[in-house]
Amino acid sequence: MYVDETPFGSSNAWAAGSTRVLDLAPYDIDRIEVLRGPQGTLYGANSLGGLIKYVTRLPDTVAFGAEVGGELFATRGAADAGWVLRGAVNVPLATERLAVRASYLLRRSPGFIDNPMLGRRDVNDTDQDSARVALLWTPGANISVKLSALIQKTQGDGVAVVTLDPATGRPFTGDNSLSQRRRLATPYFAEDPALRGDRRLGFRLGRFYLGIKLFEGQR
């Protein structure tokens, strides 16, 4: 999976691929591209079967804009309700030359799995925070420079794992009550930062990517 020109997550479970789930705010998505494989020439060996690419919205250098939204949802087996707050703002700093766009998302997902061995309920509560900021500079008709940063933090009180009865293959406490038998609490924290630009000219520093597109369009 790619966000613009930057790979996100990993290609297998041994690299914690199952714990890296991207949750972009809908205000940030311009389109989603599903590219049929092979795509190794542009995206490397892990794109043999194709890839999914999220293309984010560019800052608007002409018009100011702001968006805000929220959600309230229920999960079967959870004692509390879940909720989401999100917002985005676009500010032109110099008309048709420079603009910045920023967004923020806050999600609280209630747990629905109990751990009777620890005497705890809803052990898989999850809190998620994500933010994105993008800067676009267009000094000429065929020249643009884009710089963006994205960070997503996910923190949970416990993993969403259910212990099954080996004889029946069903939860020990029945199908209507999910539980796990763990003697130790298993909280987790995941943070995915990314600083990125365009693909034409760039370099990597650890988990960060910086790039600049110098020319765009046709002569």
N, C-alpha and C positions, 0 to 999 in steps of 0.2 A: 504494500500500500504506500502511496505517495501523497504528500501534501505539497502542492505546487511541484517543485523539483527536488524535494527532500524526502528520502525514505523514512517511514515511521514504523516503529515496532521491530519485530524480528521474524525470521522465516521458520522458526521451529520452537517447540515447547521447551527445549533445553536452554534456550536463551530467554526464557520467561515470555515467550510470545503470547501466551494465553492471558497474561496479566496486563498487557498493553492494549487498551481499547480506546481509540480516539473518539471524542465526543465534541465535535465542533458545534458552536452556536449556529442556528440556521441563518442568522444575519451574515455570517462570514462566508457562506458557500455561494459561489457564482454558478458552478455546475459540477457534476460528477461524471468523469470519463471512465468507461470500461473498455480497456484496450486488450484486444485479443492477442494471444501469444503466437510466436515468440517475439519478445521485445528486448532481447539481450543487447542489441546494438546501442540502444539509448539508455536502458535501465539495468543492465547487468545480467549475470547468470541466473539470479533468483526470479527473473520475470519470464522464464521459459513458457509458463502457462498463461501469461498475460498479467495484468495488474489493474487495480482500482486507483484512480487518481482524483483527489479532491482539489479543485481549483478554487482558490479563495478570491473574494471580491477585492478589487483595487480601490484605493482611496479616490474619491471624486474631487477633482481640482476646481470644480465650478460651484457646486451647491452644498450647503450645509444640510446635514440630516441626522436624525436621532431616532432610535427604535428601542422599545422596552416591552418585555413580555414575561409571562409566568405560567406555571402549571401547578396543579394539585392532583395527586393521584394516590390510589390505594393499592396495596399489595396483599394478596390472600395470605393469611397466616401472620401478618405483621400487626403489631399493636398500635402503631402510629401511622399517620399519613405521610406521604412523601411530597416534596415540593421542589420547584425549580424557579429561579429568578435569572433573567438575562437581559442584557442591554448592549447597545452599540451606538457610537457617535462618530460622525465624519465632519472634519473641520478643514476647509480650504485655508491655507496659510498665505498663499499668493495665487490669485486667480489664474487658472490654466497653467500654473507652474509647479506649485507645491501644495500637498495636502497630507493630512494624517488621519488614520482611521483606527479606532480602538474598540474593543468589545470585552465583555466579562460574563461568565456564566457560573452560577452557584447552584449545585444540586445536592439535595439530602435524600438518600434512599433508605427507607426503613428496613431493618432485618426481618427475616421470616423463619430462621432456623434457631432452634433451642439447643442448649447443651446441659442436660440434666446432671451430668457428672460434676460440672462446676456450679450448678444452680443458677445458670444464667439464661435469659430469654433473648431472642432476637440478636444473636451474637454477630450476625453479618451486616450490621449497620454500615453504611458507606457514605462518606462525605467527599464531594468532588468540587474542585475549583479550577477554572481555566480562564486564561486571559490571552488576548492577542492584540498586537499593535503593528501597524504598517505605515510606512512613509513612502510617498511617491513624489519624485522630482522629474519634471519634464522640461528641460532647458530648451529643447528644440522640437520641431515637428516630428523628427525621426529618431530622437534620442530620449531615453527614459532610464531612470535609476530607481530601483525599488529595494527597500530594506524592510524586513518584517521579523517579528519575534513572537513565539508561541510557547506558552507553558501550561501544563496540565498536572494537577496534583490530585491523587486519589488516596484516601485514608480509610481503612476499615477496622472495625473492632474484631473481626474474625473472618475466616474464609467461608465461602458458600459451599460447604461440603456436607453431604448427608451420609450417615453411616447406615449401610444396608445389612439386613439379616442374610448371611450366606446361604441359609437353607431355602429362603423364599425369594430372595432378591428384592425385597421390599423394605421400607424403613422400619426399624424396630418398633416405633411408636404408632405405626399405621400410616396409611396414605394421606390422611388429613392432618397429620402433625409431623413436620419434618424436624429431625434432630440429628445431632452428631455426638459421638462418644470420644471425646478428646480430654485428656487429663491436664493439658496445658492450653492456655489461651493462645490464639494465633493471630494477633493483629498484624497488619501490613501497611506499608506506605510505599507509594510509587510516584515518582516525579519525572516528567518528560519535558525538558526544556529544548528549545530549538531556535536558533537564530539563523535566518536564511535570507537569501536574496534570489537572484535569477541564476540561470544555468550557464550563461555564456562565458563568464569569467569568474572563477571562484576557487576557494580552497577550504579544506576541512581542518578543524581543530578539535579533536576528541569527538564529542557528541554535537558540536556546533558546526554550522555551515554558513558561509558568507559568500555572496556572489553579487555581481553587478552586470546588468545587460547594458551594453554601450550603444548598440544600434538596433533599430527595429523598423520593419516595413521594407518597401521596395524603393530602388533608386528611380 
